Amino acid sequence: MLILLAVACSDPEFGPTLEALTAYDQGRVALGEGHAVVAAEHFRRAAASDPASATLPGWVAHALALSGDEAGAGNVLDTALT
């Protein structure tokens, strides 16, 4: 399954999808290791690669909140909802 995804994502049309998935995965790893600030940056990169995603800003906000930046988390959510 991953091979098919990698092949599909090598197509320039799907390149942003691969970038978003890679950044999201890196964010989840960083979050699991307790590096919320680093995770937020990975999730931001994922969200920038896939601006149509309604889920990725939530991950950015979650990581920011875990890092103690509740105002930043709120700003991300406000922006995503407007």
Buried (B, 14 or more C-beta within 10 A) or exposed (E): EEEEEEEEBEEEEBEBBBBBBBBBEBBBEBBEEEBBEBBBBBBBBBBBBBEEBEEBBBBBBBBBBBBEBEEBBEBBBEEBEE
